[in-house]
Amino acid sequence: MVSKTEETQLSNLETQVDNGGGGAWEYLSLVRKLKVRRSDRVLKHGLSILNDPKKRSSLGPDEWTLYEQVAVAAMDCQSLDVAKDCIKVLQKKFPESKRVGRLEGMLLEAKGAWAEAEKAYSSLLEDNPLDQVIHKRRVAMAKAQGNVSVAIEWLNKYLEIFMADHDAWRELAEIYVSLQMYKQAAFCYEELILSQSMVPLFHLAYADVLYTLGGLENLQNAKKYYASTIDLTGGKNTRALFGICLCSSAIGQIAKGRNKDDKESPELQSLAATALEREYKHKASDKLSLLTAALKGLKVPS
């Protein structure tokens, strides 16, 4: 996650370089450090250094890092001839490098040579089964071809080895949600919450899945996770406030005629409705009447 300070620093440096004020190498280094995608600028400013022998030689060993960075940016921009030239330089310098081998596989992907790319990745994994980058490339390749079932298979195999990869769990969860496989998505979000309990986004996504699944127990749990989202965000998550109201309304419908234990106290939904009205008055007063009508339709007291 890029902080506001880092974002400002990157933006200022970007403006400086774009306006010819120098600092291209510092900009490229910061892009790498922050792991952000600025492919068009990386390609432009990276080539301006690589095509100048004096600037290139001043980098020392970092010259090869820049070749790699520009190669990836060139593939992003579909400048495949540039990517090929960069990779050739790296192949000559590091003929047995697995890292360069990954770039070769990525170039095959960029060309749409899926079978050849898969063959290259499989070969690299035979030498190093724990290469996370290649495992992820296979997932990306399956998604690029529209083979969602294959992407799920690769992600599950990847997570058997790298169980602590939060990004992979989240990606798998989102794929399951897109396929309406909500029980499987719920499992993924449970794993994320266990390991990253203070991230409100995971609580919110889990609550959405539970609400979609429906049923009294799922709705009650969804309401709890919407409430935890509100707690973690200091009461500033509008979606979670709506979630409380929706869950309360649905639980009220299901619990009609049941034991008192199944019925919910109206206090939380009333607080959520009040917070929503306050938020709408402050940020979207012209939509307040629509909100009031919606809450009334849900039979939520404000």
C-alpha positions as CSV (number, residue, x, y, z in Angstrom):
1,M,0.0,0.0,0.0
2,V,1.4,3.4,-1.1
3,S,1.2,6.1,1.6
4,K,0.0,9.6,0.9
5,T,3.6,10.9,1.4
6,E,5.0,8.4,-1.0
7,E,2.2,9.2,-3.5
8,T,3.0,12.9,-3.3
9,Q,6.7,12.2,-3.7
10,L,6.1,10.1,-6.8
11,S,3.8,12.6,-8.3
12,N,6.2,15.5,-7.8
13,L,9.1,13.5,-9.2
14,E,6.9,12.4,-12.1
15,T,6.1,16.0,-13.0
16,Q,9.7,17.1,-12.7
17,V,10.9,14.3,-15.1
18,D,8.1,14.8,-17.6
19,N,9.0,18.5,-17.7
20,G,12.6,17.9,-18.4
21,G,13.8,18.7,-14.9
22,G,16.0,15.6,-14.6
23,G,15.8,12.8,-12.0
24,A,14.7,10.0,-14.4
25,W,16.8,7.4,-12.5
26,E,15.4,8.5,-9.1
27,Y,11.9,8.3,-10.5
28,L,12.4,4.8,-12.0
29,S,13.9,3.6,-8.7
30,L,10.9,5.0,-6.7
31,V,8.5,3.3,-9.1
32,R,10.3,0.0,-8.4
33,K,10.4,0.5,-4.7
34,L,6.7,1.3,-4.4
35,K,5.8,-1.5,-6.9
36,V,3.4,0.8,-8.9
37,R,2.6,0.5,-12.6
38,R,3.7,3.5,-14.7
39,S,4.6,1.5,-17.8
40,D,4.4,4.3,-20.4
41,R,6.6,6.6,-18.4
42,V,9.0,3.8,-17.3
43,L,9.4,2.8,-21.0
44,K,10.0,6.4,-22.1
45,H,12.4,7.5,-19.3
46,G,14.1,4.1,-19.1
47,L,14.9,4.1,-22.8
48,S,16.3,7.6,-22.5
49,I,18.9,6.2,-20.1
50,L,19.6,2.9,-21.8
51,N,20.0,4.6,-25.2
52,D,22.6,7.0,-23.8
53,P,25.9,5.0,-23.3
54,K,27.2,7.6,-20.7
55,K,24.1,7.5,-18.6
56,R,23.8,3.8,-18.9
57,S,27.4,3.1,-17.8
58,S,27.0,5.4,-14.8
59,L,24.4,3.1,-13.3
60,G,27.0,0.3,-12.6
61,P,25.3,-3.0,-11.7
62,D,21.9,-1.3,-11.7
63,E,22.0,-1.2,-15.5
64,W,20.7,-4.8,-15.6
65,T,17.9,-3.9,-13.2
66,L,16.8,-1.2,-15.5
67,Y,16.9,-3.5,-18.5
68,E,14.5,-5.8,-16.7
69,Q,12.2,-2.9,-15.6
70,V,12.0,-1.5,-19.2
71,A,11.4,-5.0,-20.6
72,V,8.4,-5.5,-18.4
73,A,7.1,-2.0,-19.1
74,A,7.6,-2.6,-22.8
75,M,5.5,-5.7,-22.7
76,D,2.7,-3.8,-20.8
77,C,2.8,-1.2,-23.6
78,Q,2.9,-3.9,-26.4
79,S,6.3,-2.7,-27.5
80,L,7.4,-6.2,-28.0
81,D,10.5,-5.5,-30.1
82,V,11.8,-3.3,-27.3
83,A,11.1,-6.0,-24.7
84,K,12.8,-8.6,-26.9
85,D,15.9,-6.4,-27.3
86,C,16.2,-5.9,-23.5
87,I,15.8,-9.6,-22.8
88,K,18.5,-10.4,-25.4
89,V,20.9,-8.1,-23.6
90,L,20.1,-9.8,-20.3
91,Q,20.4,-13.3,-21.8
92,K,23.8,-12.5,-23.0
93,K,24.9,-11.2,-19.6
94,F,23.1,-13.9,-17.6
95,P,22.8,-17.0,-19.8
96,E,21.6,-19.4,-17.1
97,S,19.4,-17.0,-15.1
98,K,16.0,-18.2,-14.1
99,R,15.0,-14.6,-13.6
100,V,15.7,-13.9,-17.3
101,G,13.8,-17.2,-18.1
102,R,10.8,-15.7,-16.5
103,L,11.0,-12.7,-18.7
104,E,11.2,-15.0,-21.7
105,G,8.0,-16.7,-20.6
106,M,6.3,-13.3,-20.1
107,L,7.3,-12.3,-23.6
108,L,5.7,-15.5,-25.0
109,E,2.6,-14.6,-23.1
110,A,2.6,-11.0,-24.5
111,K,2.8,-12.6,-28.0
112,G,-0.2,-14.8,-27.2
113,A,2.0,-18.0,-27.5
114,W,0.2,-19.6,-24.5
115,A,1.4,-23.2,-25.1
116,E,5.0,-22.1,-25.4
117,A,4.8,-19.9,-22.3
118,E,3.2,-22.8,-20.3
119,K,6.0,-25.0,-21.4
120,A,8.6,-22.5,-20.4
121,Y,7.0,-22.0,-17.0
122,S,6.7,-25.7,-16.3
123,S,10.4,-26.1,-17.1
124,L,11.3,-23.4,-14.7
125,L,9.1,-24.8,-11.9
126,E,10.8,-28.2,-12.3
127,D,14.0,-26.5,-11.3
128,N,12.4,-24.4,-8.6
129,P,8.9,-25.5,-7.4
130,L,8.8,-22.6,-4.9
131,D,9.1,-19.8,-7.5
132,Q,6.1,-17.7,-6.5
133,V,6.4,-15.4,-9.5
134,I,6.0,-18.2,-12.0
135,H,3.1,-19.7,-10.1
136,K,1.3,-16.4,-10.3
137,R,2.2,-16.0,-13.9
138,R,0.4,-19.3,-14.7
139,V,-2.7,-18.0,-12.9
140,A,-2.6,-14.7,-14.8
141,M,-2.1,-16.6,-18.0
142,A,-5.2,-18.8,-17.4
143,K,-7.3,-15.7,-16.6
144,A,-6.0,-13.9,-19.7
145,Q,-7.3,-16.9,-21.8
146,G,-10.6,-16.9,-20.0
147,N,-9.9,-20.3,-18.4
148,V,-11.3,-19.4,-15.0
149,S,-11.5,-23.0,-13.8
150,V,-7.8,-23.5,-14.6
151,A,-7.0,-20.2,-12.7
152,I,-8.9,-21.5,-9.7
153,E,-7.0,-24.8,-9.9
154,W,-3.6,-23.0,-10.0
155,L,-4.5,-20.6,-7.2
156,N,-5.6,-23.5,-5.0
157,K,-2.3,-25.3,-5.7
158,Y,-0.4,-22.1,-5.1
159,L,-2.1,-21.5,-1.7
160,E,-1.3,-25.1,-0.6
161,I,2.3,-24.0,-0.7
162,F,2.1,-20.3,0.2
163,M,-0.8,-20.1,2.6
164,A,0.1,-16.7,4.0
165,D,-0.3,-14.9,0.6
166,H,-3.2,-12.5,1.3
167,D,-3.4,-11.2,-2.2
168,A,-3.8,-14.7,-3.5
169,W,-6.6,-15.5,-1.1
170,R,-8.4,-12.2,-2.0
171,E,-8.0,-12.9,-5.8
172,L,-9.4,-16.4,-5.3
173,A,-12.3,-15.0,-3.3
174,E,-13.1,-12.5,-6.0
175,I,-13.1,-15.2,-8.7
176,Y,-15.5,-17.3,-6.6
177,V,-17.8,-14.3,-6.1
178,S,-17.8,-13.7,-9.9
179,L,-18.9,-17.3,-10.4
180,Q,-21.5,-17.1,-7.6
181,M,-19.7,-19.7,-5.6
182,Y,-20.4,-17.9,-2.4
183,K,-19.6,-20.7,0.1
184,Q,-16.1,-21.0,-1.4
185,A,-15.7,-17.2,-1.3
186,A,-16.7,-17.1,2.3
187,F,-14.0,-19.6,3.2
188,C,-11.4,-17.4,1.5
189,Y,-12.5,-14.3,3.4
190,E,-12.4,-16.3,6.7
191,E,-8.8,-17.1,6.0
192,L,-8.1,-13.4,5.3
193,I,-9.8,-12.2,8.5
194,L,-7.9,-14.8,10.6
195,S,-4.6,-13.4,9.3
196,Q,-5.5,-9.8,8.7
197,S,-8.2,-9.1,11.4
198,M,-7.8,-5.3,11.3
199,V,-8.5,-4.8,7.6
200,P,-12.1,-3.5,7.3
201,L,-12.3,-4.4,3.6
202,F,-12.1,-8.1,4.4
203,H,-14.9,-7.8,7.0
204,L,-17.1,-5.9,4.6
205,A,-16.5,-8.4,1.7
206,Y,-17.2,-11.4,4.1
207,A,-20.4,-9.7,5.3
208,D,-21.6,-9.1,1.7
209,V,-21.0,-12.8,0.9
210,L,-22.9,-14.0,4.0
211,Y,-25.8,-11.6,3.2
212,T,-26.0,-13.0,-0.3
213,L,-26.0,-16.5,1.0
214,G,-29.0,-15.7,3.2
215,G,-30.7,-17.7,5.9
216,L,-31.1,-16.5,9.5
217,E,-27.6,-17.6,10.8
218,N,-25.8,-16.1,7.8
219,L,-27.7,-12.9,8.1
220,Q,-27.0,-12.6,11.8
221,N,-23.3,-13.2,11.1
222,A,-23.3,-10.7,8.2
223,K,-24.7,-8.1,10.5
224,K,-21.9,-8.7,13.0
225,Y,-19.3,-8.3,10.3
226,Y,-20.9,-5.1,9.0
227,A,-20.8,-3.9,12.5
228,S,-17.1,-4.7,12.9
229,T,-16.5,-2.9,9.6
230,I,-18.1,0.2,11.0
231,D,-16.1,-0.2,14.2
232,L,-12.8,-0.5,12.2
233,T,-13.5,2.5,10.1
234,G,-14.7,4.8,12.9
235,G,-18.3,4.7,11.6
236,K,-17.4,6.0,8.2
237,N,-18.3,3.1,5.9
238,T,-21.6,3.9,4.2
239,R,-21.9,0.4,2.6
240,A,-21.6,-1.3,6.0
241,L,-24.3,1.1,7.4
242,F,-26.6,0.1,4.6
243,G,-25.7,-3.6,5.3
244,I,-26.8,-3.3,8.9
245,C,-30.2,-1.9,7.7
246,L,-30.6,-4.6,5.1
247,C,-29.7,-7.4,7.4
248,S,-32.0,-6.1,10.2
249,S,-34.9,-5.9,7.7
250,A,-34.3,-9.5,6.4
251,I,-33.8,-10.9,9.9
252,G,-37.1,-9.3,10.9
253,Q,-38.9,-10.9,8.0
254,I,-37.5,-14.4,8.8
255,A,-37.9,-14.1,12.6
256,K,-41.7,-13.3,12.4
257,G,-43.6,-15.7,14.7
258,R,-40.4,-17.2,16.0
259,N,-39.0,-17.2,19.6
260,K,-37.9,-13.9,21.1
261,D,-34.3,-15.2,21.0
262,D,-34.4,-15.1,17.2
263,K,-35.6,-11.5,17.1
264,E,-33.1,-8.6,17.1
265,S,-33.0,-5.4,19.1
266,P,-33.9,-2.4,16.9
267,E,-31.2,-0.3,18.6
268,L,-28.3,-1.1,16.1
269,Q,-30.4,-0.6,13.0
270,S,-31.8,2.7,14.3
271,L,-28.2,3.9,15.0
272,A,-27.1,2.9,11.5
273,A,-30.1,4.7,9.9
274,T,-29.4,7.8,11.9
275,A,-25.7,7.7,10.8
276,L,-26.8,7.3,7.2
277,E,-29.1,10.2,7.3
278,R,-26.4,12.4,8.9
279,E,-24.0,11.3,6.1
280,Y,-26.5,12.1,3.4
281,K,-27.3,15.5,4.9
282,H,-23.6,16.3,4.8
283,K,-22.6,14.9,1.5
284,A,-25.7,14.3,-0.7
285,S,-28.6,16.3,0.7
286,D,-30.4,16.1,-2.7
287,K,-30.6,12.3,-2.2
288,L,-31.9,12.4,1.4
289,S,-35.5,11.9,0.4
290,L,-34.5,8.8,-1.5
291,L,-32.7,7.4,1.5
292,T,-35.6,8.1,3.8
293,A,-38.0,6.4,1.4
294,A,-35.6,3.4,1.1
295,L,-35.3,3.1,4.9
296,K,-39.1,3.3,5.3
297,G,-39.5,0.5,2.7
298,L,-37.1,-1.6,4.8
299,K,-39.2,-0.7,7.9
300,V,-36.1,0.7,9.6
301,P,-36.8,3.3,12.2
302,S,-34.6,6.4,12.0
